[in-house]
Amino acid sequence: MTGASSPCVFCRIVQNPPATGTTLLHSDEKVVAFQDIRPAAFRHYLVIPVKHITSVKDLQRRDEDYYLVSRMLNVGKTLLQQDAPWSKEYRFGFHQPPFNSVKHLHLHCLALPFTPR
């Protein structure tokens, strides 16, 4: 976490989803998933690690990080396939700093079409 007195918003979601008004779509010992508050597509979910990792740039070439990213992707795919099986296209991706709005690693999982803004 970023600090004991003011954890990042995603750390607060991990710690106490109801207090943040967040409904978890998935939760296990490694990752949690929930809807993006500003969806950019028909379905737009975020999958985040339980352990605070600031960004994709903090990942290293090691088994632990490989398995974490694989788990995040598998959870995202499963949720989209369950919730939007008729969607013909899915997109998955990370934003790199400085383009990430929250400094906690999060995988965007989208079922197209994109939503106009």
MOPAC internal coordinates of N, CA, C and O (Angstrom, degrees):
PM7 1SCF
backbone

  N    0.0000 0     0.00 0     0.00 0    0    0    0
  C    1.4417 1     0.00 0     0.00 0    1    0    0
  C    1.5168 1   110.51 1     0.00 0    2    1    0
  O    1.2310 1   121.03 1   -18.33 1    3    2    1
  N    1.3110 1   115.63 1   161.67 1    3    2    1
  C    1.4519 1   119.96 1  -177.00 1    5    3    2
  C    1.5180 1   112.35 1   -76.80 1    6    5    3
  O    1.2310 1   119.31 1   158.35 1    7    6    5
  N    1.3041 1   118.93 1   -21.65 1    7    6    5
  C    1.4552 1   122.16 1   179.14 1    9    7    6
  C    1.5023 1   109.89 1   172.68 1   10    9    7
  O    1.2310 1   120.36 1   -31.83 1   11   10    9
  N    1.3159 1   116.91 1   148.17 1   11   10    9
  C    1.4592 1   121.09 1  -175.75 1   13   11   10
  C    1.5211 1   112.15 1   -65.49 1   14   13   11
  O    1.2310 1   119.46 1   147.74 1   15   14   13
  N    1.3344 1   118.63 1   -32.26 1   15   14   13
  C    1.4535 1   120.55 1  -175.67 1   17   15   14
  C    1.5280 1   113.25 1   -82.52 1   18   17   15
  O    1.2310 1   119.46 1   151.31 1   19   18   17
  N    1.3205 1   118.63 1   -28.69 1   19   18   17
  C    1.4603 1   119.75 1  -178.78 1   21   19   18
  C    1.5258 1   110.75 1  -146.90 1   22   21   19
  O    1.2310 1   120.47 1  -101.47 1   23   22   21
  N    1.3261 1   116.72 1    78.53 1   23   22   21
  C    1.4646 1   118.73 1   178.61 1   25   23   22
  C    1.5270 1   110.52 1   -65.84 1   26   25   23
  O    1.2310 1   121.17 1   -22.17 1   27   26   25
  N    1.3053 1   115.37 1   157.83 1   27   26   25
  C    1.4654 1   119.51 1   179.42 1   29   27   26
  C    1.5305 1   109.63 1   -62.78 1   30   29   27
  O    1.2310 1   120.78 1   -18.09 1   31   30   29
  N    1.3148 1   116.11 1   161.91 1   31   30   29
  C    1.4617 1   121.11 1  -176.60 1   33   31   30
  C    1.5271 1   111.38 1   -59.13 1   34   33   31
  O    1.2310 1   119.43 1   142.32 1   35   34   33
  N    1.3236 1   118.69 1   -37.68 1   35   34   33
  C    1.4635 1   120.11 1   179.70 1   37   35   34
  C    1.5253 1   111.19 1   -71.69 1   38   37   35
  O    1.2310 1   119.73 1   146.50 1   39   38   37
  N    1.3262 1   118.12 1   -33.50 1   39   38   37
  C    1.4702 1   119.92 1   174.53 1   41   39   38
  C    1.5281 1   109.99 1   -64.86 1   42   41   39
  O    1.2310 1   120.10 1   142.33 1   43   42   41
  N    1.3352 1   117.42 1   -37.67 1   43   42   41
  C    1.4703 1   120.44 1   177.15 1   45   43   42
  C    1.5213 1   110.57 1   -64.99 1   46   45   43
  O    1.2310 1   119.99 1   142.42 1   47   46   45
  N    1.3278 1   117.63 1   -37.58 1   47   46   45
  C    1.4668 1   120.73 1   177.00 1   49   47   46
  C    1.5212 1   109.93 1   -63.26 1   50   49   47
  O    1.2310 1   119.90 1   136.06 1   51   50   49
  N    1.3230 1   117.79 1   -43.94 1   51   50   49
  C    1.4671 1   121.59 1   178.58 1   53   51   50
  C    1.5256 1   110.23 1   -60.72 1   54   53   51
  O    1.2310 1   120.26 1   136.18 1   55   54   53
  N    1.3235 1   117.12 1   -43.82 1   55   54   53
  C    1.4614 1   122.11 1  -174.91 1   57   55   54
  C    1.5210 1   113.01 1   -71.69 1   58   57   55
  O    1.2310 1   120.00 1   139.76 1   59   58   57
  N    1.3371 1   117.60 1   -40.24 1   59   58   57
  C    1.4622 1   120.43 1  -173.69 1   61   59   58
  C    1.5245 1   110.10 1  -155.79 1   62   61   59
  O    1.2310 1   120.11 1  -101.25 1   63   62   61
  N    1.3349 1   117.39 1    78.75 1   63   62   61
  C    1.4728 1   120.05 1  -176.44 1   65   63   62
  C    1.5294 1   114.44 1   -54.61 1   66   65   63
  O    1.2310 1   118.67 1   135.41 1   67   66   65
  N    1.3563 1   120.15 1   -44.59 1   67   66   65
  C    1.4673 1   118.58 1  -178.61 1   69   67   66
  C    1.5297 1   113.29 1   -59.97 1   70   69   67
  O    1.2310 1   120.07 1   144.33 1   71   70   69
  N    1.3173 1   117.47 1   -35.67 1   71   70   69
  C    1.4689 1   120.41 1  -179.55 1   73   71   70
  C    1.5220 1   112.09 1   -65.19 1   74   73   71
  O    1.2310 1   120.33 1   156.88 1   75   74   73
  N    1.3193 1   116.97 1   -23.12 1   75   74   73
  C    1.4668 1   120.88 1   179.41 1   77   75   74
  C    1.5250 1   111.92 1   -97.64 1   78   77   75
  O    1.2310 1   120.47 1   177.38 1   79   78   77
  N    1.3354 1   116.70 1    -2.62 1   79   78   77
  C    1.4617 1   120.31 1  -177.20 1   81   79   78
  C    1.5142 1   113.28 1    75.67 1   82   81   79
  O    1.2310 1   120.62 1  -159.78 1   83   82   81
  N    1.3266 1   116.41 1    20.22 1   83   82   81
  C    1.4643 1   121.67 1  -176.29 1   85   83   82
  C    1.5203 1   110.79 1  -101.55 1   86   85   83
  O    1.2310 1   120.90 1   -46.60 1   87   86   85
  N    1.3139 1   115.89 1   133.40 1   87   86   85
  C    1.4593 1   121.75 1   172.68 1   89   87   86
  C    1.5188 1   107.70 1   -99.71 1   90   89   87
  O    1.2310 1   120.82 1   -58.58 1   91   90   89
  N    1.3157 1   116.04 1   121.42 1   91   90   89
  C    1.4618 1   119.59 1   178.81 1   93   91   90
  C    1.5194 1   109.99 1   -79.85 1   94   93   91
  O    1.2310 1   120.77 1   -46.70 1   95   94   93
  N    1.3086 1   116.14 1   133.30 1   95   94   93
  C    1.4600 1   122.55 1   175.55 1   97   95   94
  C    1.5204 1   110.32 1   -89.11 1   98   97   95
  O    1.2310 1   121.11 1   156.67 1   99   98   97
  N    1.3276 1   115.48 1   -23.33 1   99   98   97
  C    1.4682 1   122.25 1   179.49 1  101   99   98
  C    1.5189 1   107.60 1  -156.81 1  102  101   99
  O    1.2310 1   121.41 1   -35.56 1  103  102  101
  N    1.3303 1   114.91 1   144.44 1  103  102  101
  C    1.4556 1   120.27 1   175.73 1  105  103  102
  C    1.5187 1   109.13 1  -151.99 1  106  105  103
  O    1.2310 1   120.50 1   -50.52 1  107  106  105
  N    1.3250 1   116.64 1   129.48 1  107  106  105
  C    1.4583 1   121.43 1   172.12 1  109  107  106
  C    1.5252 1   107.56 1  -145.28 1  110  109  107
  O    1.2310 1   120.08 1     9.04 1  111  110  109
  N    1.3123 1   117.46 1  -170.96 1  111  110  109
  C    1.4672 1   120.51 1  -175.11 1  113  111  110
  C    1.5297 1   113.31 1   -69.74 1  114  113  111
  O    1.2310 1   119.66 1   163.76 1  115  114  113
  N    1.3201 1   118.25 1   -16.24 1  115  114  113
  C    1.4727 1   121.73 1  -177.00 1  117  115  114
  C    1.5246 1   114.47 1  -108.79 1  118  117  115
  O    1.2310 1   120.25 1   142.40 1  119  118  117
  N    1.3502 1   117.13 1   -37.60 1  119  118  117
  C    1.4667 1   120.28 1  -173.37 1  121  119  118
  C    1.5225 1   111.58 1  -141.26 1  122  121  119
  O    1.2310 1   121.32 1   -22.80 1  123  122  121
  N    1.3296 1   115.07 1   157.20 1  123  122  121
  C    1.4588 1   122.12 1   168.97 1  125  123  122
  C    1.5246 1   107.73 1  -130.14 1  126  125  123
  O    1.2310 1   121.09 1   -23.25 1  127  126  125
  N    1.3386 1   115.52 1   156.75 1  127  126  125
  C    1.4638 1   120.95 1  -179.88 1  129  127  126
  C    1.5223 1   109.40 1  -135.74 1  130  129  127
  O    1.2310 1   121.20 1   -33.39 1  131  130  129
  N    1.3253 1   115.31 1   146.61 1  131  130  129
  C    1.4583 1   121.70 1  -179.95 1  133  131  130
  C    1.5253 1   108.48 1  -158.08 1  134  133  131
  O    1.2310 1   120.91 1   -11.42 1  135  134  133
  N    1.3391 1   115.86 1   168.58 1  135  134  133
  C    1.4609 1   120.21 1  -179.97 1  137  135  134
  C    1.5295 1   110.44 1   -74.21 1  138  137  135
  O    1.2310 1   120.92 1   -35.96 1  139  138  137
  N    1.3202 1   115.85 1   144.04 1  139  138  137
  C    1.4566 1   121.50 1   173.51 1  141  139  138
  C    1.5276 1   107.95 1   -69.07 1  142  141  139
  O    1.2310 1   120.10 1   -41.10 1  143  142  141
  N    1.3302 1   117.41 1   138.90 1  143  142  141
  C    1.4697 1   119.50 1  -178.40 1  145  143  142
  C    1.5246 1   112.67 1   -75.03 1  146  145  143
  O    1.2310 1   120.27 1   163.87 1  147  146  145
  N    1.3235 1   117.10 1   -16.13 1  147  146  145
  C    1.4638 1   121.95 1   175.38 1  149  147  146
  C    1.5231 1   108.54 1  -128.37 1  150  149  147
  O    1.2310 1   120.29 1  -105.94 1  151  150  149
  N    1.3269 1   117.05 1    74.06 1  151  150  149
  C    1.4688 1   119.55 1  -174.05 1  153  151  150
  C    1.5251 1   112.61 1   -60.50 1  154  153  151
  O    1.2310 1   121.68 1   -43.32 1  155  154  153
  N    1.3268 1   114.39 1   136.68 1  155  154  153
  C    1.4619 1   121.71 1   179.67 1  157  155  154
  C    1.5208 1   111.31 1  -105.10 1  158  157  155
  O    1.2310 1   120.51 1  -176.07 1  159  158  157
  N    1.3390 1   116.63 1     3.93 1  159  158  157
  C    1.4626 1   120.88 1  -177.84 1  161  159  158
  C    1.5256 1   109.08 1  -152.66 1  162  161  159
  O    1.2310 1   121.47 1    -7.03 1  163  162  161
  N    1.3301 1   114.80 1   172.97 1  163  162  161
  C    1.4628 1   122.02 1   178.91 1  165  163  162
  C    1.5254 1   110.95 1   -48.57 1  166  165  163
  O    1.2310 1   120.03 1   133.98 1  167  166  165
  N    1.3215 1   117.54 1   -46.02 1  167  166  165
  C    1.4625 1   123.84 1   170.94 1  169  167  166
  C    1.5255 1   106.80 1  -130.13 1  170  169  167
  O    1.2310 1   121.05 1   -47.92 1  171  170  169
  N    1.3335 1   115.59 1   132.08 1  171  170  169
  C    1.4663 1   120.57 1  -177.29 1  173  171  170
  C    1.5238 1   107.99 1  -142.52 1  174  173  171
  O    1.2310 1   121.20 1   -72.82 1  175  174  173
  N    1.3151 1   115.31 1   107.18 1  175  174  173
  C    1.4545 1   121.69 1  -178.24 1  177  175  174
  C    1.5205 1   110.06 1  -115.37 1  178  177  175
  O    1.2310 1   121.27 1   -24.38 1  179  178  177
  N    1.3200 1   115.18 1   155.62 1  179  178  177
  C    1.4528 1   122.08 1   172.90 1  181  179  178
  C    1.5184 1   108.05 1  -116.11 1  182  181  179
  O    1.2310 1   120.51 1   -45.28 1  183  182  181
  N    1.3154 1   116.63 1   134.72 1  183  182  181
  C    1.4594 1   122.37 1   173.45 1  185  183  182
  C    1.5230 1   106.18 1  -116.57 1  186  185  183
  O    1.2310 1   121.18 1   -55.66 1  187  186  185
  N    1.3298 1   115.34 1   124.34 1  187  186  185
  C    1.4641 1   120.46 1  -176.17 1  189  187  186
  C    1.5266 1   110.53 1  -125.83 1  190  189  187
  O    1.2310 1   120.44 1   -28.28 1  191  190  189
  N    1.3230 1   116.76 1   151.72 1  191  190  189
  C    1.4634 1   118.75 1   174.15 1  193  191  190
  C    1.5303 1   110.27 1   -74.97 1  194  193  191
  O    1.2310 1   120.74 1   -33.29 1  195  194  193
  N    1.3129 1   116.20 1   146.71 1  195  194  193
  C    1.4612 1   121.22 1   175.15 1  197  195  194
  C    1.5295 1   109.37 1   -63.32 1  198  197  195
  O    1.2310 1   120.62 1   136.78 1  199  198  197
  N    1.3105 1   116.42 1   -43.22 1  199  198  197
  C    1.4654 1   122.11 1   178.20 1  201  199  198
  C    1.5291 1   108.65 1   -76.19 1  202  201  199
  O    1.2310 1   120.44 1   -46.15 1  203  202  201
  N    1.3163 1   116.77 1   133.85 1  203  202  201
  C    1.4619 1   120.00 1  -179.71 1  205  203  202
  C    1.5303 1   110.77 1   -67.32 1  206  205  203
  O    1.2310 1   121.50 1   -58.35 1  207  206  205
  N    1.3226 1   114.73 1   121.65 1  207  206  205
  C    1.4634 1   123.58 1   171.22 1  209  207  206
  C    1.5222 1   104.35 1  -128.68 1  210  209  207
  O    1.2310 1   119.81 1   -53.95 1  211  210  209
  N    1.3035 1   117.97 1   126.05 1  211  210  209
  C    1.4619 1   121.30 1  -171.13 1  213  211  210
  C    1.5227 1   113.67 1   -63.97 1  214  213  211
  O    1.2310 1   119.76 1   132.13 1  215  214  213
  N    1.3199 1   118.06 1   -47.87 1  215  214  213
  C    1.4663 1   119.54 1  -178.03 1  217  215  214
  C    1.5180 1   110.63 1  -158.24 1  218  217  215
  O    1.2310 1   121.44 1    -4.81 1  219  218  217
  N    1.3117 1   114.85 1   175.19 1  219  218  217
  C    1.4607 1   121.43 1   178.07 1  221  219  218
  C    1.5306 1   110.78 1   -60.42 1  222  221  219
  O    1.2310 1   120.45 1   153.26 1  223  222  221
  N    1.3215 1   116.75 1   -26.74 1  223  222  221
  C    1.4658 1   120.23 1   179.54 1  225  223  222
  C    1.5319 1   112.69 1   -70.25 1  226  225  223
  O    1.2310 1   120.22 1   165.87 1  227  226  225
  N    1.3218 1   117.19 1   -14.13 1  227  226  225
  C    1.4655 1   120.91 1   178.11 1  229  227  226
  C    1.5222 1   112.76 1   -88.20 1  230  229  227
  O    1.2310 1   120.54 1   173.97 1  231  230  229
  N    1.3236 1   116.57 1    -6.03 1  231  230  229
  C    1.4633 1   119.72 1   176.84 1  233  231  230
  C    1.5205 1   109.43 1   -75.17 1  234  233  231
  O    1.2310 1   121.41 1   -32.01 1  235  234  233
  N    1.3244 1   114.91 1   147.99 1  235  234  233
  C    1.4601 1   120.14 1   179.97 1  237  235  234
  C    1.5189 1   109.56 1  -124.07 1  238  237  235
  O    1.2310 1   121.07 1   -14.54 1  239  238  237
  N    1.3171 1   115.57 1   165.46 1  239  238  237
  C    1.4687 1   120.93 1   178.45 1  241  239  238
  C    1.5195 1   108.77 1   -81.50 1  242  241  239
  O    1.2310 1   121.78 1  -101.50 1  243  242  241
  N    1.3108 1   114.19 1    78.50 1  243  242  241
  C    1.4629 1   120.48 1   178.19 1  245  243  242
  C    1.5222 1   108.09 1  -144.64 1  246  245  243
  O    1.2310 1   120.94 1   -23.20 1  247  246  245
  N    1.3080 1   115.82 1   156.80 1  247  246  245
  C    1.4631 1   121.04 1  -175.93 1  249  247  246
  C    1.5216 1   112.51 1   -55.11 1  250  249  247
  O    1.2310 1   120.08 1   136.99 1  251  250  249
  N    1.3168 1   117.46 1   -43.01 1  251  250  249
  C    1.4655 1   121.74 1  -177.60 1  253  251  250
  C    1.5309 1   111.29 1   -56.26 1  254  253  251
  O    1.2310 1   120.22 1   133.41 1  255  254  253
  N    1.3162 1   117.19 1   -46.59 1  255  254  253
  C    1.4644 1   120.80 1  -178.99 1  257  255  254
  C    1.5234 1   111.47 1   -72.98 1  258  257  255
  O    1.2310 1   120.11 1   143.20 1  259  258  257
  N    1.3193 1   117.40 1   -36.80 1  259  258  257
  C    1.4657 1   120.88 1   176.27 1  261  259  258
  C    1.5277 1   109.95 1   -59.50 1  262  261  259
  O    1.2310 1   120.20 1   133.25 1  263  262  261
  N    1.3211 1   117.22 1   -46.75 1  263  262  261
  C    1.4647 1   120.64 1  -179.02 1  265  263  262
  C    1.5257 1   111.68 1   -67.64 1  266  265  263
  O    1.2310 1   120.17 1   144.76 1  267  266  265
  N    1.3238 1   117.29 1   -35.24 1  267  266  265
  C    1.4611 1   120.18 1   177.44 1  269  267  266
  C    1.5250 1   110.52 1   -62.99 1  270  269  267
  O    1.2310 1   120.16 1   129.80 1  271  270  269
  N    1.3261 1   117.30 1   -50.20 1  271  270  269
  C    1.4706 1   120.51 1  -179.34 1  273  271  270
  C    1.5278 1   110.30 1   -64.15 1  274  273  271
  O    1.2310 1   119.87 1   141.14 1  275  274  273
  N    1.3163 1   117.85 1   -38.86 1  275  274  273
  C    1.4710 1   121.06 1   176.52 1  277  275  274
  C    1.5209 1   110.62 1   -61.97 1  278  277  275
  O    1.2310 1   120.48 1   138.28 1  279  278  277
  N    1.3289 1   116.69 1   -41.72 1  279  278  277
  C    1.4683 1   120.95 1   178.55 1  281  279  278
  C    1.5214 1   109.99 1   -64.03 1  282  281  279
  O    1.2310 1   120.38 1   135.40 1  283  282  281
  N    1.3177 1   116.87 1   -44.60 1  283  282  281
  C    1.4639 1   120.63 1   179.06 1  285  283  282
  C    1.5254 1   110.43 1   -58.56 1  286  285  283
  O    1.2310 1   120.32 1   133.42 1  287  286  285
  N    1.3215 1   117.00 1   -46.58 1  287  286  285
  C    1.4631 1   121.62 1  -179.58 1  289  287  286
  C    1.5233 1   111.16 1   -64.44 1  290  289  287
  O    1.2310 1   119.77 1   136.59 1  291  290  289
  N    1.3143 1   118.05 1   -43.41 1  291  290  289
  C    1.4673 1   121.01 1  -179.90 1  293  291  290
  C    1.5192 1   111.85 1   -63.97 1  294  293  291
  O    1.2310 1   120.03 1   139.07 1  295  294  293
  N    1.3200 1   117.54 1   -40.93 1  295  294  293
  C    1.4686 1   120.74 1   177.32 1  297  295  294
  C    1.5216 1   109.55 1   -63.76 1  298  297  295
  O    1.2310 1   119.88 1   133.95 1  299  298  297
  N    1.3283 1   117.83 1   -46.05 1  299  298  297
  C    1.4628 1   121.06 1   178.94 1  301  299  298
  C    1.5145 1   112.66 1   -60.12 1  302  301  299
  O    1.2310 1   120.27 1   134.30 1  303  302  301
  N    1.3284 1   117.09 1   -45.70 1  303  302  301
  C    1.4694 1   120.97 1   178.60 1  305  303  302
  C    1.5176 1   111.31 1   -61.09 1  306  305  303
  O    1.2310 1   120.52 1   134.98 1  307  306  305
  N    1.3212 1   116.60 1   -45.02 1  307  306  305
  C    1.4652 1   120.98 1  -179.17 1  309  307  306
  C    1.5211 1   111.12 1   -61.21 1  310  309  307
  O    1.2310 1   120.12 1   134.72 1  311  310  309
  N    1.3266 1   117.37 1   -45.28 1  311  310  309
  C    1.4642 1   120.57 1   179.69 1  313  311  310
  C    1.5233 1   111.50 1   -62.06 1  314  313  311
  O    1.2310 1   120.11 1   134.78 1  315  314  313
  N    1.3291 1   117.40 1   -45.22 1  315  314  313
  C    1.4651 1   120.01 1  -179.71 1  317  315  314
  C    1.5225 1   111.36 1   -66.69 1  318  317  315
  O    1.2310 1   119.96 1   140.11 1  319  318  317
  N    1.3171 1   117.69 1   -39.89 1  319  318  317
  C    1.4684 1   120.26 1   179.23 1  321  319  318
  C    1.5238 1   111.11 1   -65.43 1  322  321  319
  O    1.2310 1   120.03 1   146.92 1  323  322  321
  N    1.3346 1   117.54 1   -33.08 1  323  322  321
  C    1.4636 1   121.01 1   177.65 1  325  323  322
  C    1.5241 1   111.44 1   -74.71 1  326  325  323
  O    1.2310 1   120.53 1   139.04 1  327  326  325
  N    1.3322 1   116.60 1   -40.96 1  327  326  325
  C    1.4548 1   121.23 1  -171.81 1  329  327  326
  C    1.5245 1   113.94 1   -91.81 1  330  329  327
  O    1.2310 1   119.93 1   155.15 1  331  330  329
  N    1.3151 1   117.74 1   -24.85 1  331  330  329
  C    1.4689 1   121.34 1  -178.18 1  333  331  330
  C    1.5250 1   110.31 1  -141.18 1  334  333  331
  O    1.2310 1   120.11 1  -120.66 1  335  334  333
  N    1.3462 1   117.40 1    59.34 1  335  334  333
  C    1.4644 1   119.22 1  -176.38 1  337  335  334
  C    1.5258 1   113.22 1   -65.32 1  338  337  335
  O    1.2310 1   120.13 1   157.30 1  339  338  337
  N    1.3133 1   117.36 1   -22.70 1  339  338  337
  C    1.4643 1   121.36 1  -178.31 1  341  339  338
  C    1.5301 1   112.16 1   -82.69 1  342  341  339
  O    1.2310 1   120.13 1   168.33 1  343  342  341
  N    1.3271 1   117.36 1   -11.67 1  343  342  341
  C    1.4617 1   119.56 1   178.70 1  345  343  342
  C    1.5237 1   109.46 1   -64.30 1  346  345  343
  O    1.2310 1   120.83 1   -46.23 1  347  346  345
  N    1.3076 1   116.02 1   133.77 1  347  346  345
  C    1.4605 1   120.59 1  -177.98 1  349  347  346
  C    1.5308 1   112.68 1   -85.17 1  350  349  347
  O    1.2310 1   120.75 1   162.67 1  351  350  349
  N    1.3457 1   116.17 1   -17.33 1  351  350  349
  C    1.4661 1   119.11 1  -177.32 1  353  351  350
  C    1.5201 1   111.04 1  -139.66 1  354  353  351
  O    1.2310 1   121.47 1   -44.12 1  355  354  353
  N    1.3210 1   114.79 1   135.88 1  355  354  353
  C    1.4581 1   122.59 1   172.54 1  357  355  354
  C    1.5277 1   107.87 1  -118.43 1  358  357  355
  O    1.2310 1   121.06 1   -29.38 1  359  358  357
  N    1.3190 1   115.57 1   150.62 1  359  358  357
  C    1.4627 1   121.31 1   175.30 1  361  359  358
  C    1.5276 1   108.17 1  -131.61 1  362  361  359
  O    1.2310 1   120.95 1   -37.74 1  363  362  361
  N    1.3256 1   115.80 1   142.26 1  363  362  361
  C    1.4556 1   122.43 1   179.56 1  365  363  362
  C    1.5164 1   108.19 1  -135.59 1  366  365  363
  O    1.2310 1   120.33 1   -42.04 1  367  366  365
  N    1.3234 1   116.97 1   137.96 1  367  366  365
  C    1.4508 1   117.66 1   177.58 1  369  367  366
  C    1.5144 1   114.44 1  -174.95 1  370  369  367
  O    1.2310 1   122.10 1   -18.42 1  371  370  369
  N    1.3265 1   113.58 1   161.58 1  371  370  369
  C    1.4564 1   123.44 1   174.99 1  373  371  370
  C    1.5209 1   108.51 1  -109.50 1  374  373  371
  O    1.2310 1   120.49 1   -32.58 1  375  374  373
  N    1.3246 1   116.68 1   147.42 1  375  374  373
  C    1.4631 1   121.04 1   167.72 1  377  375  374
  C    1.5188 1   107.32 1   -91.96 1  378  377  375
  O    1.2310 1   120.72 1   -38.97 1  379  378  377
  N    1.3218 1   116.23 1   141.03 1  379  378  377
  C    1.4604 1   121.17 1   176.16 1  381  379  378
  C    1.5227 1   109.22 1   -98.41 1  382  381  379
  O    1.2310 1   120.26 1   -32.99 1  383  382  381
  N    1.3279 1   117.11 1   147.01 1  383  382  381
  C    1.4649 1   119.03 1   174.95 1  385  383  382
  C    1.5251 1   109.63 1   -56.65 1  386  385  383
  O    1.2310 1   119.32 1   -40.28 1  387  386  385
  N    1.2842 1   118.90 1   139.72 1  387  386  385
  C    1.4588 1   128.22 1    10.16 1  389  387  386
  C    1.5294 1   113.47 1   -95.17 1  390  389  387
  O    1.2310 1   119.69 1  -160.82 1  391  390  389
  N    1.3084 1   118.19 1    19.18 1  391  390  389
  C    1.4657 1   121.92 1  -174.01 1  393  391  390
  C    1.5221 1   113.64 1   -93.69 1  394  393  391
  O    1.2310 1   119.64 1  -173.65 1  395  394  393
  N    1.3228 1   118.28 1     6.35 1  395  394  393
  C    1.4581 1   120.60 1   176.52 1  397  395  394
  C    1.5270 1   108.84 1   -94.52 1  398  397  395
  O    1.2310 1   120.76 1   -48.01 1  399  398  397
  N    1.3262 1   116.16 1   131.99 1  399  398  397
  C    1.4617 1   120.68 1  -175.90 1  401  399  398
  C    1.5230 1   112.59 1   -81.74 1  402  401  399
  O    1.2310 1   120.02 1   154.88 1  403  402  401
  N    1.3246 1   117.56 1   -25.12 1  403  402  401
  C    1.4657 1   122.58 1   178.16 1  405  403  402
  C    1.5216 1   107.48 1  -122.88 1  406  405  403
  O    1.2310 1   120.90 1   -47.91 1  407  406  405
  N    1.3022 1   115.89 1   132.09 1  407  406  405
  C    1.4705 1   120.20 1  -177.88 1  409  407  406
  C    1.5253 1   110.53 1   -86.63 1  410  409  407
  O    1.2310 1   121.47 1  -117.69 1  411  410  409
  N    1.3149 1   114.79 1    62.31 1  411  410  409
  C    1.4679 1   124.80 1   174.30 1  413  411  410
  C    1.5222 1   103.99 1  -151.32 1  414  413  411
  O    1.2310 1   120.48 1   -55.15 1  415  414  413
  N    1.3086 1   116.70 1   124.85 1  415  414  413
  C    1.4619 1   121.33 1  -177.47 1  417  415  414
  C    1.5256 1   110.18 1   -48.59 1  418  417  415
  O    1.2310 1   120.68 1   -48.83 1  419  418  417
  N    1.3294 1   116.31 1   131.17 1  419  418  417
  C    1.4652 1   120.00 1   176.52 1  421  419  418
  C    1.5238 1   109.81 1  -149.93 1  422  421  419
  O    1.2310 1   121.65 1   -44.31 1  423  422  421
  N    1.3142 1   114.45 1   135.69 1  423  422  421
  C    1.4597 1   122.07 1   178.69 1  425  423  422
  C    1.5179 1   108.50 1   -97.04 1  426  425  423
  O    1.2310 1   120.46 1   -58.15 1  427  426  425
  N    1.3295 1   116.72 1   121.85 1  427  426  425
  C    1.4624 1   121.19 1   174.01 1  429  427  426
  C    1.5267 1   107.93 1   -80.73 1  430  429  427
  O    1.2310 1   120.88 1   -49.78 1  431  430  429
  N    1.3340 1   115.92 1   130.22 1  431  430  429
  C    1.4659 1   122.79 1  -179.75 1  433  431  430
  C    1.5223 1   106.49 1  -125.26 1  434  433  431
  O    1.2310 1   120.30 1   -66.37 1  435  434  433
  N    1.3292 1   117.03 1   113.63 1  435  434  433
  C    1.4555 1   121.10 1  -173.33 1  437  435  434
  C    1.5190 1   111.84 1  -123.95 1  438  437  435
  O    1.2310 1   121.26 1   -42.16 1  439  438  437
  N    1.3309 1   115.20 1   137.84 1  439  438  437
  C    1.4597 1   122.13 1   169.75 1  441  439  438
  C    1.5214 1   105.99 1  -106.44 1  442  441  439
  O    1.2310 1   120.60 1   -60.07 1  443  442  441
  N    1.3202 1   116.46 1   119.93 1  443  442  441
  C    1.4616 1   121.17 1  -176.79 1  445  443  442
  C    1.5207 1   110.80 1   -76.00 1  446  445  443
  O    1.2310 1   118.97 1   -24.20 1  447  446  445
  N    1.2979 1   119.57 1   155.80 1  447  446  445
  C    1.4604 1   126.94 1    21.44 1  449  447  446
  C    1.5307 1   112.28 1   -83.31 1  450  449  447
  O    1.2310 1   122.05 1   -20.40 1  451  450  449
  N    1.3532 1   113.69 1   159.60 1  451  450  449
  C    1.4517 1   120.00 1   173.84 1  453  451  450
  C    1.5202 1   108.91 1   -68.26 1  454  453  451
  O    1.2310 1   120.62 1   -25.68 1  455  454  453
  N    1.3241 1   116.43 1   154.32 1  455  454  453
  C    1.4542 1   123.04 1   178.62 1  457  455  454
  C    1.5246 1   108.41 1   -97.48 1  458  457  455
  O    1.2310 1   120.06 1   -53.66 1  459  458  457
  N    1.3372 1   117.49 1   126.34 1  459  458  457
  C    1.4708 1   118.59 1   177.51 1  461  459  458
  C    1.5242 1   110.49 1   -65.14 1  462  461  459
  O    1.2310 1   120.54 1   -36.90 1  463  462  461
  N    1.3230 1   116.58 1   143.10 1  463  462  461
  C    1.4832 1   120.74 1   178.55 1  465  463  462
  C    1.4950 1   110.73 1  -115.47 1  466  465  463
  O    1.2310 1   120.10 1   180.00 1  467  466  465

